[in-house]
Amino acid sequence: MSFHQYVKDRIILIITWLISLSLSFLVIYLDLSTGREFVRGASITYCFVLGACVLTGGLLFDFLYQRAWFREIKSARQSENRDEIELNLYLQHPVTGEQKVIHELLNRQYHAFMNELLMMRKQREQHVHFTNQWVHHMKTPVSVLHLITQQPPTPMSKTETEELLQSVQEETERLTRGLELMLSTARLDKFEMDLNVSQLSLSHVVRQVLNQHKKLLIRQHIFPKIVGDDVMVESDSKWLAFILTQLVTNAIKYSREKEGSKTLLFTIEKKGNSVLLHVKDEGIGIAEQDIPRIFDPFFTGENGRREGDATGMGLYLVRQVCGRLGHAIQVSSVLHEGTEFTVTFTGDSLHKHVMG
């Protein structure tokens, strides 16, 4: 607030003081104009009484001028109903410059609070919805395992035993992936507390993720290949592995039938101060109209509806994690030919997102 505005807010008191001073001078002038050398005590008393009356009138006028504002503040303080508090915090009648500044600050704080509240409600709704979907999808592997264990203990051939064990392993892997996705969703709420940024060998992290999915890759006849020189990137090893795991499992889940083996290509590219990791599969691809929405929560698209076990949360979490780490992710795809994801690592952006 400027000095000019400060003076303007007190103009009524200033005018009151000037009127009181002028009237006092007038009384003294009239008293001395009678030929007396000194001002009489009665005249001085009259000046005090006159000044008090003028001051009382000025204060009363100032109070009436700001009464609407005072009433709103009193009503807001006495209100116990939440809706009334929300209404009264939006004060409607600021008069002085100070009140207008307070009014603006209260409105900013109120809107920030409401935005935060809406965001928390949205996150809670997403969490509840995802939990419901996750429980629904986990029923399938649990039911399959339950049916397997309920089979009568009859002798089985070697082939039947291998098929049974493979079914158990597949359903167990589905359960494991579902549990890991659920745990990652829970940890995302406390992302900063679960963060350990360091210099990582990009190809080493890629190989670790591929080794964890070796059996699934072999089962789907997918041959992974890493191209490009190894580089060091600044990231969190666990969260980076989570990102790559989602991309690899999507490549496996949405692989297409093809004679011979299919290639899952990881290309490491150094571009200026950035490092780009391209992950390209030979899967069924993504429909063009679905590409802008694949990172939205709970969006499954045509492929997810066809598969039936998609939660629509995997790529959403990938985008969230990339954003919090300061990495960028883009996607391009051709239907029936394959999909390519590109993760961009930039050290500066990581510090801005994590430390900020």
PALUMRO-928770 format. One line per 5 residues: number of its first residue (from 1); their letters; for each residue x, y, z of C-alpha. Coordinates in steps of 0.05 Angstrom, whole numbers, plus 5000, padded with zeros to 4 digits. Example, Ala and Ser with C-alpha at 12.3 -4.5 7.8 and 13.67 -1.06 7.14 Angstrom:
! residues 2
1	as	5246,4910,5156; 5273,4979,5143
***
This chain:
! residues 356
1	msfhq	5000,5000,5000; 5027,5069,4981; 5030,5129,5027; 4978,5163,4984; 4929,5106,4995
6	yvkdr	4946,5105,5070; 4927,5179,5075; 4865,5169,5032; 4840,5115,5079; 4843,5164,5137
11	iilii	4814,5225,5101; 4752,5227,5146; 4795,5232,5209; 4840,5284,5175; 4779,5326,5155
16	twlis	4752,5319,5226; 4817,5344,5255; 4820,5402,5206; 4748,5423,5224; 4762,5418,5298
21	lslsf	4826,5458,5291; 4791,5511,5249; 4734,5519,5299; 4783,5524,5356; 4821,5579,5320
26	lviyl	4755,5614,5306; 4735,5612,5380; 4803,5639,5402; 4800,5693,5348; 4731,5716,5370
31	dlstg	4752,5716,5443; 4814,5758,5429; 4776,5805,5383; 4739,5833,5444; 4804,5868,5465
36	refvr	4827,5818,5517; 4901,5801,5522; 4890,5728,5543; 4842,5674,5522; 4790,5660,5576
41	gasit	4787,5592,5609; 4715,5585,5587; 4736,5593,5514; 4789,5539,5522; 4738,5492,5553
46	ycfvl	4690,5508,5496; 4745,5490,5446; 4754,5422,5479; 4679,5409,5480; 4672,5431,5408
51	gacvl	4731,5387,5387; 4702,5327,5423; 4635,5337,5388; 4668,5343,5320; 4712,5281,5334
56	tggll	4651,5241,5356; 4614,5261,5293; 4673,5242,5250; 4682,5175,5283; 4608,5160,5278
61	fdfly	4608,5178,5204; 4670,5134,5192; 4637,5076,5228; 4572,5082,5188; 4614,5087,5124
66	qrawf	4647,5019,5140; 4589,4987,5177; 4573,4936,5121; 4644,4910,5122; 4644,4904,5198
71	reiks	4578,4866,5196; 4605,4816,5146; 4667,4804,5189; 4624,4794,5251; 4577,4747,5214
76	arqse	4636,4706,5187; 4667,4700,5257; 4601,4679,5290; 4581,4630,5235; 4590,4555,5251
81	nrdei	4560,4527,5188; 4613,4509,5136; 4572,4535,5077; 4560,4601,5111; 4633,4608,5126
86	elnly	4649,4597,5053; 4598,4650,5035; 4620,4701,5086; 4694,4694,5073; 4678,4723,5005
91	lqhpv	4669,4793,5034; 4629,4838,4988; 4636,4909,5014; 4708,4931,5024; 4712,5007,5031
96	tgeqk	4783,5028,5048; 4846,5009,5011; 4868,4965,5069; 4801,4928,5067; 4806,4918,4992
101	vihel	4876,4888,5000; 4851,4842,5055; 4790,4824,5012; 4835,4806,4954; 4882,4764,4998
106	lnrqy	4824,4727,5030; 4795,4712,4962; 4861,4686,4937; 4870,4642,4999; 4798,4618,4993
111	hafmn	4805,4599,4920; 4872,4565,4933; 4839,4526,4989; 4781,4505,4945; 4827,4485,4888
116	ellmm	4868,4443,4936; 4805,4412,4965; 4778,4396,4896; 4845,4365,4876; 4846,4322,4939
121	rkqre	4774,4300,4926; 4792,4283,4854; 4853,4243,4877; 4812,4206,4928; 4758,4190,4877
126	qhvhf	4812,4165,4829; 4843,4123,4884; 4776,4092,4903; 4759,4079,4830; 4827,4048,4816
131	tnqwv	4822,4005,4879; 4754,3979,4856; 4780,3964,4787; 4842,3932,4815; 4802,3886,4861
136	hhmkt	4757,3868,4802; 4816,3850,4758; 4851,3811,4813; 4790,3766,4821; 4807,3731,4755
141	pvsvl	4876,3704,4774; 4851,3687,4844; 4792,3649,4815; 4837,3612,4766; 4885,3592,4821
146	hlitq	4826,3571,4865; 4799,3526,4809; 4867,3495,4798; 4874,3478,4872; 4804,3448,4873
151	qpptp	4819,3398,4819; 4815,3326,4843; 4884,3294,4856; 4887,3250,4794; 4951,3227,4760
156	mskte	4974,3274,4705; 5022,3266,4648; 5085,3308,4643; 5053,3353,4590; 4991,3364,4633
161	teell	5035,3380,4693; 5075,3430,4654; 5012,3464,4628; 4983,3467,4698; 5047,3497,4726
166	qsvqe	5050,3547,4669; 4978,3568,4684; 4995,3577,4757; 5057,3617,4739; 5019,3662,4691
171	eterl	4965,3678,4742; 5017,3688,4797; 5053,3738,4751; 4988,3775,4739; 4977,3780,4814
176	trgle	5048,3804,4824; 5041,3858,4771; 4975,3880,4800; 5004,3885,4870; 5065,3924,4846
181	lmlst	5020,3973,4808; 4977,3982,4870; 5038,3994,4914; 5066,4044,4865; 5000,4081,4865
186	arldk	5002,4085,4941; 5075,4108,4942; 5061,4162,4891; 5023,4202,4945; 5089,4208,4984
191	femdl	5134,4213,4924; 5186,4259,4954; 5195,4214,5014; 5208,4154,4969; 5259,4188,4924
196	nvsql	5333,4175,4917; 5363,4212,4858; 5431,4189,4832; 5472,4179,4769; 5448,4115,4735
201	slshv	5473,4073,4677; 5413,4074,4631; 5429,4009,4595; 5440,3975,4662; 5371,3994,4687
206	vrqvl	5341,3971,4621; 5376,3903,4627; 5352,3895,4698; 5280,3906,4677; 5287,3859,4618
211	nqhkk	5316,3804,4662; 5256,3810,4708; 5210,3798,4648; 5253,3747,4613; 5203,3689,4618
216	llirq	5145,3732,4593; 5187,3757,4534; 5207,3686,4515; 5136,3662,4521; 5113,3716,4472
221	hifpk	5173,3706,4426; 5197,3777,4437; 5271,3790,4428; 5296,3853,4465; 5353,3893,4435
226	ivgdd	5391,3953,4462; 5422,4001,4412; 5468,4059,4426; 5525,4076,4474; 5511,4072,4548
231	vmves	5502,4140,4582; 5492,4163,4653; 5426,4196,4670; 5402,4229,4734; 5341,4195,4761
236	dskwl	5313,4149,4814; 5330,4076,4801; 5265,4048,4830; 5219,4097,4795; 5257,4092,4729
241	afilt	5250,4016,4733; 5176,4025,4745; 5170,4068,4682; 5207,4017,4640; 5168,3959,4671
246	qlvtn	5102,3990,4649; 5128,4001,4578; 5156,3929,4574; 5093,3897,4602; 5050,3937,4553
251	aikys	5095,3913,4496; 5084,3842,4519; 5010,3849,4533; 4995,3881,4466; 5042,3841,4422
256	rekeg	5013,3815,4357; 5016,3748,4323; 5075,3745,4277; 5117,3691,4245; 5184,3683,4279
261	sktll	5207,3729,4335; 5187,3800,4348; 5235,3856,4367; 5230,3902,4427; 5281,3956,4410
266	ftiek	5312,4002,4462; 5351,4059,4429; 5394,4106,4471; 5406,4173,4437; 5447,4232,4462
271	kgnsv	5418,4298,4438; 5451,4361,4463; 5443,4363,4539; 5388,4312,4537; 5386,4236,4533
276	llhvk	5330,4202,4495; 5309,4130,4506; 5265,4103,4451; 5225,4040,4467; 5195,4011,4403
281	degig	5154,3947,4398; 5123,3908,4341; 5055,3902,4374; 4984,3915,4352; 4994,3991,4356
286	iaeqd	4946,4044,4382; 4886,4072,4346; 4899,4144,4323; 4839,4172,4361; 4864,4139,4426
291	iprif	4935,4167,4425; 4918,4236,4456; 4883,4201,4515; 4928,4141,4532; 4959,4179,4591
296	dpfft	4891,4196,4621; 4870,4159,4684; 4826,4097,4672; 4829,4104,4597; 4836,4036,4565
301	gengr	4819,4050,4492; 4803,3998,4439; 4862,3954,4459; 4844,3953,4532; 4772,3936,4518
306	regda	4795,3879,4473; 4844,3852,4525; 4794,3859,4582; 4844,3863,4639; 4869,3934,4629
311	tgmgl	4861,3982,4688; 4878,4046,4649; 4926,4067,4705; 4994,4041,4681; 5010,4096,4630
316	ylvrq	4976,4148,4674; 5024,4132,4730; 5082,4132,4680; 5064,4203,4660; 5057,4224,4733
321	vcgrl	5124,4194,4753; 5159,4224,4692; 5131,4292,4708; 5154,4289,4780; 5223,4266,4760
326	ghaiq	5228,4321,4708; 5229,4271,4650; 5186,4278,4589; 5150,4222,4553; 5120,4221,4483
331	vssvl	5087,4167,4443; 5077,4152,4369; 5042,4092,4340; 5018,4060,4276; 4959,4013,4282
336	hegte	4978,3940,4268; 5052,3958,4263; 5076,3979,4332; 5085,4034,4383; 5145,4077,4403
341	ftvtf	5152,4112,4470; 5207,4164,4480; 5231,4183,4549; 5273,4246,4552; 5322,4256,4610
346	tgdsl	5346,4327,4627; 5385,4339,4691; 5362,4412,4699; 5289,4395,4694; 5298,4340,4746
351	hkhvm	5324,4388,4798; 5269,4439,4783; 5214,4387,4792; 5243,4350,4852; 5272,4407,4892
356	g	5217,4456,4873
***
